[in-house]
Amino acid sequence: QVRLVESGGGLVQPGGSLRLSCATSGLNFGIWVMGWYRQAPGMQREVVALIDGGGLTNYADSVKGRFTISRDYGKRTVYLEMNSLKPADTAVYYCSAGSHHWGQGTQVTVSS
């Protein structure tokens, strides 16, 4: 059974940082394009960052230069390092494998 479990969300002040983790099990981790998505209240889910099996990354324009996606093959885990956070980054963040398998999401709130 495939499982993706996100962690690391929380409340942070503007300008602060958070690191999200997504631990996976039950899938061939190395071959999947892993991604982080987010959904704010009343908005559609949007892609934040993607990383393929070779480590090639792609980012939404709104997070370029502030967020970094990475993956640890040994731990079967994908990370999202988020810096210089803004209130507009507030959303539920989801981890995905190929937009096919999804985690339950973790809330990120950026507020003073």
C-alpha positions as CSV (number, residue, x, y, z in Angstrom):
1,Q,0.0,0.0,0.0
2,V,1.4,3.4,-1.0
3,R,1.6,6.0,1.8
4,L,2.8,9.6,1.7
5,V,2.9,11.3,5.1
6,E,3.6,15.0,5.4
7,S,5.0,16.8,8.4
8,G,6.6,20.1,9.4
9,G,3.8,22.5,8.9
10,G,2.8,25.1,11.4
11,L,2.5,28.8,12.2
12,V,5.3,31.1,11.3
13,Q,5.8,34.9,11.1
14,P,6.3,36.6,7.8
15,G,10.0,36.3,6.8
16,G,10.4,33.0,8.7
17,S,11.2,29.5,7.5
18,L,9.8,26.0,7.6
19,R,10.9,22.7,6.3
20,L,8.3,20.2,5.2
21,S,8.9,16.5,5.0
22,C,7.1,13.8,3.1
23,A,7.9,10.2,4.1
24,T,6.9,7.6,1.5
25,S,6.4,3.9,1.6
26,G,5.0,1.3,-0.8
27,L,6.3,2.8,-4.0
28,N,9.5,2.7,-6.1
29,F,10.6,6.1,-4.8
30,G,13.4,6.6,-7.3
31,I,11.3,6.6,-10.4
32,W,8.6,8.9,-9.4
33,V,8.4,12.6,-10.1
34,M,7.7,13.9,-6.6
35,G,6.0,17.2,-6.0
36,W,4.7,19.7,-3.5
37,Y,1.3,21.3,-4.1
38,R,-0.7,23.7,-2.1
39,Q,-4.3,24.8,-1.7
40,A,-5.4,28.0,-0.1
41,P,-9.0,28.5,1.1
42,G,-11.3,29.1,-1.9
43,M,-8.5,28.4,-4.4
44,Q,-7.6,25.6,-6.7
45,R,-4.7,23.3,-5.8
46,E,-1.5,24.5,-7.4
47,V,1.9,23.1,-8.0
48,V,4.7,24.5,-5.9
49,A,7.7,22.5,-6.8
50,L,8.6,19.3,-8.6
51,I,11.7,17.0,-8.6
52,D,12.3,14.1,-10.9
53,G,14.2,10.9,-10.4
54,G,17.5,12.5,-11.5
55,G,17.1,15.5,-9.2
56,L,15.9,18.0,-11.8
57,T,13.7,20.6,-10.2
58,N,11.0,23.0,-11.3
59,Y,9.3,25.7,-9.3
60,A,6.3,27.9,-9.5
61,D,7.3,31.5,-10.2
62,S,5.8,32.7,-6.9
63,V,8.3,30.6,-4.9
64,K,11.5,30.7,-7.0
65,G,14.5,31.8,-5.0
66,R,12.6,31.1,-1.7
67,F,11.7,27.5,-1.7
68,T,13.9,24.4,-2.4
69,I,12.7,20.9,-3.1
70,S,15.0,17.9,-2.5
71,R,14.8,14.2,-2.0
72,D,16.6,11.6,0.0
73,Y,16.6,8.2,-1.8
74,G,17.8,6.3,1.2
75,K,15.0,7.7,3.5
76,R,12.5,7.7,0.6
77,T,11.6,11.2,1.7
78,V,11.1,14.5,-0.2
79,Y,11.6,17.8,1.5
80,L,10.5,21.4,0.9
81,E,12.6,24.1,2.5
82,M,10.6,27.3,2.6
83,N,12.3,30.6,3.4
84,S,11.2,34.2,3.4
85,L,7.7,33.1,3.9
86,K,4.8,35.5,3.1
87,P,1.2,35.5,4.2
88,A,0.3,34.5,0.6
89,D,2.1,31.2,1.2
90,T,-0.6,30.2,3.7
91,A,-2.2,27.0,2.5
92,V,-2.5,23.3,3.0
93,Y,0.6,21.7,1.5
94,Y,0.3,18.3,-0.1
95,C,3.0,15.9,-1.2
96,S,2.4,13.9,-4.4
97,A,4.0,11.1,-6.4
98,G,3.3,11.7,-10.0
99,S,0.1,13.5,-9.2
100,H,-1.2,10.0,-8.7
101,H,-0.6,9.3,-5.0
102,W,-1.3,12.0,-2.4
103,G,-0.6,12.7,1.2
104,Q,-3.1,14.0,3.7
105,G,-1.6,17.5,3.7
106,T,-0.1,19.8,6.3
107,Q,-1.2,23.3,7.2
108,V,1.2,26.2,6.8
109,T,0.1,29.5,8.2
110,V,2.2,32.7,7.7
111,S,0.9,35.4,10.0
112,S,2.1,37.9,12.5
